[in-house]
Amino acid sequence: MIRLSGRLRASLIIGGQGIRARKLRTFLSMVSLFLGVLAVVVVQAGAEIANRAMLADVELYQGKDGTRQMYVPPEGQAVPVALEVLEGRTDAVAMTTSRAIIGEPGVKPINEGGGPIDQVGDYTGPRMTCDQSGCYPVQDANSGAPSGQAVELQLVGLTGDVRQFRPFRPSQGRWLDFGGEPSLAPRLVLNEQAAKAFTRYHVPAEMRVDGATANPTPQIIGVVDDGGYQPAAYVRADELMNWMPVAELGDSSSGGGLQVLMTPTAVEVEHVLRARLVAAGTPEEQIHVNTVETLKRMSTELALMRWIFLGMAALVLLIGVAGILNVGLATVGERIEEFALRRAVGTPRLLLAGIVLAETLLTGLLTAALAIGAGVVGLQLAMTVFGSRFPALEGTAFPWQAGVAGVIAGLVAGVLGGLVPALRAARIPISTVMRA
């Protein structure tokens, strides 16, 4: 082991001396290899960033990978039971969905049906609700009312901070604070579609919620990007219960629902909640639980895309390998007498091959370092220039996988480009020294 270590050290030292003695040739080798290694780094970094961007958009409305989702029909005592079980818990959050109209009382909303404000008129059909017996129209209290200054949106009641499951991106203001006593004026956080509607139409601050005993005056405290295409607002469930019975939260007759998001470790909560719901009369077959596995579903497409681009980068890398090979062969041809003399004084063939191979490996590592540095600087510049246009990429750091890929590409190129010259140097006969 000590003898092998000494030979390795000697190869690296002599190889480094050879690089310093032939700076121009080393520079030319690095130039030919730089684009190939940079291509590998860019492809790997691009694949990782694209992967994160795609997952970030999906996580906004589906949840992070591994999140357990429970869907419960909101009939009977399902909502009161869920709120009771999840009260004060941080590893599970219940979401109730209701319909709300903010604006003038007794008028039809501008976007009747709760559709996007830019597509007014596409959702004017009767509202429907579905159960096991089929789908049927819902009695609309605004039927026959005149159109006015009001906006319809989806009102999502939360028992806790849902951002640990769905990482909403803040746009303005602040998020809901679940500490302290609930406010009598419900605090709302709008999504960007709802914020667009209220920016375009200045409506009175009166909110009508299906099932509420009175119309509260809401407080709009912030705006988030939730990836949704319909106007929506998020509110503390306990603040909503100040104005409506708990049994009315998420009422299916108004198109609502109940969803529970849980961490993968919240097994006990899931079992307790399922048992309590069944005991309250909810049929067990109607309680559906699934795990978010976005990365698993998208892995095939992402891997295929990555291998295609890595194949293209490998072709560019081979051009750099050819450049190193050409320079290495020329260098060995000029150093025949030197290598023959080393053989004559007892230098082993393996050490001669190691000297040549060490030069190409060091060249590959130096090139990899430059390519990785260029990738880091390029990503920072791109984030500075284009980061505001792509919110999903905000705060993206250079992926370490791309750095590892660059180092591996540099080492592989050094081995492939230096293997043939190393073998040629090791085969130089001692008699060649007589020419000198």
C-alpha positions, 0 to 999 in steps of 0.5 A: 500500500505504501509503495502504491501510494508513493507511485501515485504521489510521484505520478501526480507530482511529475504530471503537474510539472509536465502541465506547467512546462507545457502551458499552451498545450494544456490550455488547448486541451482544456479549450477542446474539453471545456465545451463538452464538460460544460454541456454535461453540467448544463444538461444535468443542472437543467434537468434538476431545475426543470424537475424542481419547477415541474414539481413546484407547480404540481405541489401548489394544488396537489401537495408535496410528494408523500402527502397523505390525502383523505377525501370525505363526503361532507354529509352528516357529522363528517365535518364536525368530527374532522374539525374536532380530531384535527384541532391543534394538530400540526401534522394534519390540516382539514380543508373545507370548501364553500361558495362565497360571493363578495360584493353587492347583496342580492345581485348575480356575481360578475363571474357567475359559477365562480369561473376565471374573471377573464372568461366571464360568460363561460360558466352561466349554466346551472350549478350541479351537485353529485352524490351516489344517486347521480347529479342534479341542479342546486337551488340558487338563491341568486336565480332571477337576481339582476347582475351587479358588482359582486365576485363569486369565489371558492372559500377554503376553510383551514384548520391549520397552516396548509403551506407545509403540504402545499407551498403557496408562493406569497405575492402580497401581504401576509398569510393567515395567523392561526394563533390567538382568538378567531376574528369576527371579521374573517381574514381572507388570503386571496389567490391571484385569480381572486386578486385580479378580480378585486383589482378590476372590479371595486366591490363592496366588502360584504360576503355571502356564504352559503349556509351562513346566518348573516353576511360578515365583512371580511378583511383581505390581508394577503395574496398568494399564488396557489396554482389555481385557475379559479378565484379562491380565498383562504380563511381560518375555519374557526373564523368562518364558524362564527357566522355559520353552523359547523355542520354547514361547512363544506356542505355538498349542496353548495358544491363544497367538500372536505379534504384532509392533508396529512404527513406520511408519519401521521398514521395515528391521526389517520386511524383515529379520524377514520374510526371516528368518521365511521362511528359518526355514520360515514360509510367506510367505502366513501373515505378515500385516502391516497398518497401524492406520488408526483415524482414517481409518476413523472420519473419516466418522462423526466428520465427519458428527457434527461438521457436524450440531452445527456446523449447529446452532451456526451457527443460534445464531450467526445470531441473534447476527448479527441482533442486531449488524445491528439495533444497527448499523442503529440506530447508523448512523441516529443518526450520519447527520449525522456521516457526512454531515459527514465526506463533506463534508470529503473522507472517502472512502465506503470509509473510512466503510464501513470505520469501521462495519465496524471497529466490528462486527469489533472487537465480534466479536473481543472476543466471541470472546475472551470465548467462548474464555475461557469455554470454557477455564474451563468445560473446566477445571471439567468436568475437575476435577469429572468427570475421575476418571470418564473416565480417557481424558480425563485431562490433556485440554487445550483444543483450539486448533482450538476457539479458531481456530473461535471467532475465525473465528466472531467475524470472520464474525459481525462482517462479516455483521452490519456489512456492511449498516450499512457500505453504508448509511453509505457511501451517505449523501449529502453534502446530508444535512449541511444538516439539522444 
